[in-house]
Amino acid sequence: MGKAKSFNKKRDVLITSILIMILYFIWPYLIEAVLVPINLDEDLSLCCMFIGNFILFIIIIYTYYKDFLVSFKDLKKNKKKLLVGLKIFIIGLVLYIGLNAVLKVFVNLEQDNTNAMLNVYSKIPILFVLASMFYYPVIEEIVFKKSFKEFITNKWLFVFVTGFITAFFTLALSLNSITSLLYFIPIAIFSMTFSYIYYITDNILVAIFYRILYNVIPSLVALIYGVSILL
């Protein structure tokens, strides 16, 4: 009886994970299908896309509400997990910055998904701030990390698979040349950093927290940029 219950639970978790991943990938097309016939102006269309994305955000938060609650309670009891995550985050950040510097010096390559996002939200930078501080850290850690952790039990396989998948879809948003593929290396390593944080702490909120922390700088840049335009 206990084994059957355990099997059913794992089956339900796997089905939920697959459905969330499918929803994540088809959601932009659903939004586009609604907005294109209406033919809104660029700014209003961007705001509607943003609202549509946050509807997905709410759906995913609701789906994993109990998991977030468990992670929150765990973090309250085990605050040292933040310190564990901090050490891993610093190492990953140093490697990320170092590899980017190498690419800039030797290949004269400077490509970042943040720049692509800033271009999209250049007219309404507050949307960039909200998306980078809340939407992407939560959504991507859930879709590309939590979903896979449910059925990839090997630590290093989980770290490499989720890191590579996250890097692939991140780079796909900003790829503009074959040379830009080299940028896959630092992105993948940095993505693996958050995968490792999640696996070691077994707490998705720790990984999300450090994703948000990393996004603070580009968010501040976007705010300053927006204020400078208004002035």
Backbone torsions as a table, in degrees:
resi	resn	phi	psi	omega
1	MET	NA	-44.1	-179.6
2	GLY	-65.0	-39.8	179.6
3	LYS	-66.3	-39.7	179.4
4	ALA	-63.8	-40.7	179.2
5	LYS	-65.7	-41.5	178.9
6	SER	-64.2	-41.8	179.1
7	PHE	-63.2	-44.4	179.5
8	ASN	-62.5	-38.1	179.1
9	LYS	-65.2	-45.3	179.3
10	LYS	-64.4	-38.0	178.1
11	ARG	-63.6	-43.5	179.7
12	ASP	-64.6	-40.8	179.0
13	VAL	-63.9	-43.2	180.0
14	LEU	-63.9	-44.3	179.2
15	ILE	-62.7	-43.2	178.2
16	THR	-60.6	-44.7	-179.5
17	SER	-61.2	-44.4	-179.8
18	ILE	-65.2	-43.0	179.6
19	LEU	-64.0	-39.7	178.8
20	ILE	-65.4	-40.9	178.3
21	MET	-64.1	-43.5	178.4
22	ILE	-62.5	-44.4	179.9
23	LEU	-61.4	-40.1	179.7
24	TYR	-59.8	-41.8	-175.5
25	PHE	-79.7	-30.8	-178.6
26	ILE	-90.0	-15.6	-175.5
27	TRP	-56.7	-46.7	179.1
28	PRO	-57.8	-35.8	180.0
29	TYR	-71.1	-33.7	177.0
30	LEU	-66.4	-42.8	178.2
31	ILE	-62.4	-44.5	-179.6
32	GLU	-62.5	-39.1	-179.8
33	ALA	-63.3	-30.3	178.8
34	VAL	-81.0	-40.4	-171.9
35	LEU	-81.6	-37.2	-175.0
36	VAL	-57.4	-46.5	-179.9
37	PRO	-63.7	-26.0	-177.5
38	ILE	-74.8	-29.6	177.7
39	ASN	59.0	57.7	178.6
40	LEU	-80.0	161.5	174.6
41	ASP	-70.8	167.1	-170.2
42	GLU	-58.9	-48.0	-177.3
43	ASP	-65.1	-44.9	-179.4
44	LEU	-67.0	-37.5	177.4
45	SER	-63.7	-39.7	178.7
46	LEU	-64.7	-40.8	178.1
47	CYS	-64.9	-39.7	179.6
48	CYS	-67.2	-38.8	176.2
49	MET	-61.9	-41.1	179.6
50	PHE	-62.6	-46.1	178.7
51	ILE	-62.0	-41.3	177.9
52	GLY	-60.6	-41.5	178.3
53	ASN	-63.7	-38.1	-179.0
54	PHE	-76.0	-19.3	170.3
55	ILE	-65.7	-42.3	175.2
56	LEU	-62.1	-40.6	178.2
57	PHE	-56.3	-46.8	-180.0
58	ILE	-64.7	-41.1	178.8
59	ILE	-59.5	-44.6	-177.8
60	ILE	-70.8	-39.6	176.9
61	ILE	-61.2	-43.0	179.3
62	TYR	-63.9	-41.8	-178.8
63	THR	-61.7	-40.1	-175.9
64	TYR	-107.2	23.3	-177.0
65	TYR	-54.9	-46.7	-178.4
66	LYS	-64.7	-37.6	178.6
67	ASP	-65.3	-41.8	177.5
68	PHE	-63.3	-39.1	-179.9
69	LEU	-64.5	-43.1	177.9
70	VAL	-63.0	-43.4	179.5
71	SER	-63.6	-38.6	179.4
72	PHE	-65.5	-44.8	178.7
73	LYS	-64.1	-39.0	178.3
74	ASP	-63.7	-39.9	-178.8
75	LEU	-69.2	-33.4	177.0
76	LYS	-65.3	-35.7	-179.6
77	LYS	-83.4	-28.4	-175.2
78	ASN	-126.2	68.6	-178.2
79	LYS	-65.3	-19.1	179.5
80	LYS	-64.3	-18.4	178.8
81	LYS	-62.8	-29.9	176.6
82	LEU	-66.4	-37.4	177.7
83	LEU	-68.7	-40.1	176.2
84	VAL	-60.5	-45.7	178.9
85	GLY	-64.2	-35.2	-178.9
86	LEU	-63.4	-43.4	179.6
87	LYS	-60.7	-45.9	-179.6
88	ILE	-65.8	-41.0	-179.6
89	PHE	-61.4	-44.3	-179.1
90	ILE	-62.9	-44.4	179.3
91	ILE	-61.6	-46.7	179.5
92	GLY	-63.0	-39.8	-179.5
93	LEU	-66.1	-41.4	178.2
94	VAL	-62.6	-44.5	178.1
95	LEU	-63.1	-41.1	-179.6
96	TYR	-62.7	-48.7	179.7
97	ILE	-64.9	-42.4	-179.3
98	GLY	-62.7	-44.4	179.9
99	LEU	-67.5	-36.8	176.1
100	ASN	-63.7	-39.6	178.5
101	ALA	-63.5	-40.7	178.7
102	VAL	-63.1	-44.8	179.1
103	LEU	-63.0	-36.9	179.8
104	LYS	-67.9	-41.3	-176.1
105	VAL	-75.5	-47.5	-171.9
106	PHE	-92.6	-25.6	-178.5
107	VAL	-115.5	-6.7	-176.0
108	ASN	54.7	44.4	-177.2
109	LEU	-111.4	129.2	177.2
110	GLU	-142.3	92.2	-176.9
111	GLN	-133.0	129.2	-177.4
112	ASP	-143.7	136.6	178.6
113	ASN	-61.4	-26.8	177.7
114	THR	-60.6	-40.5	178.6
115	ASN	-62.7	-39.9	178.8
116	ALA	-63.4	-42.2	178.8
117	MET	-66.1	-39.5	179.3
118	LEU	-63.0	-36.9	177.8
119	ASN	-64.9	-39.9	180.0
120	VAL	-64.6	-44.1	-175.4
121	TYR	-100.6	20.3	-174.2
122	SER	-58.4	-34.9	-178.3
123	LYS	-80.2	-24.2	180.0
124	ILE	-132.4	73.6	-174.2
125	PRO	-60.6	-25.0	179.6
126	ILE	-63.0	-29.9	176.7
127	LEU	-67.5	-36.6	176.9
128	PHE	-63.3	-42.9	-179.5
129	VAL	-60.8	-48.6	-178.9
130	LEU	-64.5	-39.4	-179.2
131	ALA	-68.2	-44.9	-176.3
132	SER	-76.3	-26.9	-177.8
133	MET	-88.5	-26.8	-174.4
134	PHE	-125.8	-52.0	-172.1
135	TYR	-65.3	-61.4	-173.8
136	TYR	-65.7	-42.2	178.3
137	PRO	-58.3	-41.5	-178.3
138	VAL	-75.1	-51.1	-175.4
139	ILE	-61.9	-48.7	-175.4
140	GLU	-70.4	-35.1	177.8
141	GLU	-69.1	-32.8	177.5
142	ILE	-72.8	-52.3	-174.2
143	VAL	-68.3	-46.2	-173.5
144	PHE	-94.9	-12.0	-178.2
145	LYS	-118.0	-61.2	-175.7
146	LYS	-62.1	-41.6	-179.3
147	SER	-59.2	-42.2	-177.9
148	PHE	-76.5	-30.9	-178.2
149	LYS	-65.6	-21.5	-179.8
150	GLU	-67.7	-25.8	-177.9
151	PHE	-131.9	2.9	170.8
152	ILE	-110.6	103.8	-173.2
153	THR	-90.7	-22.1	179.3
154	ASN	-74.1	127.4	-173.9
155	LYS	-56.7	-55.7	-173.2
156	TRP	-72.7	-31.3	175.2
157	LEU	-64.9	-42.3	177.9
158	PHE	-62.0	-46.6	-178.4
159	VAL	-61.5	-47.8	-177.1
160	PHE	-70.2	-45.0	-177.8
161	VAL	-63.3	-50.5	-177.8
162	THR	-68.8	-34.8	177.2
163	GLY	-64.3	-44.1	-179.7
164	PHE	-67.9	-42.3	-179.3
165	ILE	-64.5	-44.4	178.5
166	THR	-61.2	-43.8	-179.6
167	ALA	-63.6	-40.1	-179.0
168	PHE	-60.5	-49.2	-177.2
169	PHE	-75.0	-26.6	174.9
170	THR	-68.3	-46.0	-178.5
171	LEU	-69.4	-30.3	-179.0
172	ALA	-61.2	-25.8	-179.2
173	LEU	-76.5	-20.4	-173.2
174	SER	-130.4	7.1	-178.2
175	LEU	-69.3	123.4	179.2
176	ASN	-129.6	3.1	176.7
177	SER	-163.9	163.6	177.9
178	ILE	-63.2	-37.7	-179.8
179	THR	-61.2	-31.7	-179.3
180	SER	-63.8	-16.4	178.1
181	LEU	-61.5	-25.1	178.1
182	LEU	-61.8	-26.1	-179.5
183	TYR	-67.7	-13.3	177.5
184	PHE	-59.5	-33.1	-175.9
185	ILE	-62.4	-57.4	179.5
186	PRO	-65.2	-35.6	179.3
187	ILE	-63.7	-43.6	-179.4
188	ALA	-63.2	-44.2	-179.8
189	ILE	-63.7	-41.7	179.8
190	PHE	-68.1	-37.4	176.8
191	SER	-64.8	-38.7	177.1
192	MET	-63.2	-29.6	177.8
193	THR	-57.9	-47.2	-179.2
194	PHE	-71.2	-33.1	175.8
195	SER	-63.8	-41.8	-179.3
196	TYR	-67.2	-40.9	177.1
197	ILE	-58.1	-46.4	-179.0
198	TYR	-63.4	-44.2	-176.5
199	TYR	-67.3	-44.4	-176.8
200	ILE	-67.6	-42.0	-177.6
201	THR	-86.9	-19.8	-175.6
202	ASP	54.1	39.1	-179.0
203	ASN	-144.1	109.7	-176.2
204	ILE	-64.0	-27.6	-178.9
205	LEU	-67.4	-29.3	178.3
206	VAL	-66.7	-46.1	178.5
207	ALA	-62.8	-42.6	179.1
208	ILE	-63.2	-41.5	-179.3
209	PHE	-58.5	-44.1	-178.1
210	TYR	-76.3	-25.4	171.2
211	ARG	-65.4	-42.7	178.3
212	ILE	-65.0	-42.6	179.8
213	LEU	-59.0	-43.0	178.8
214	TYR	-64.0	-36.1	-176.7
215	ASN	-79.1	-3.8	179.8
216	VAL	-60.4	-43.5	-175.6
217	ILE	-63.8	-54.5	177.8
218	PRO	-61.9	-27.9	177.5
219	SER	-67.7	-41.1	176.6
220	LEU	-64.5	-38.9	177.5
221	VAL	-60.8	-43.3	179.8
222	ALA	-63.8	-40.5	179.0
223	LEU	-64.8	-45.1	179.5
224	ILE	-62.0	-41.5	178.3
225	TYR	-61.3	-44.0	179.8
226	GLY	-64.8	-41.7	178.9
227	VAL	-65.4	-39.9	-178.8
228	SER	-63.7	-34.4	178.0
229	ILE	-68.2	-40.9	-179.6
230	LEU	-65.5	-34.9	179.8
231	LEU	-77.9	NA	NA
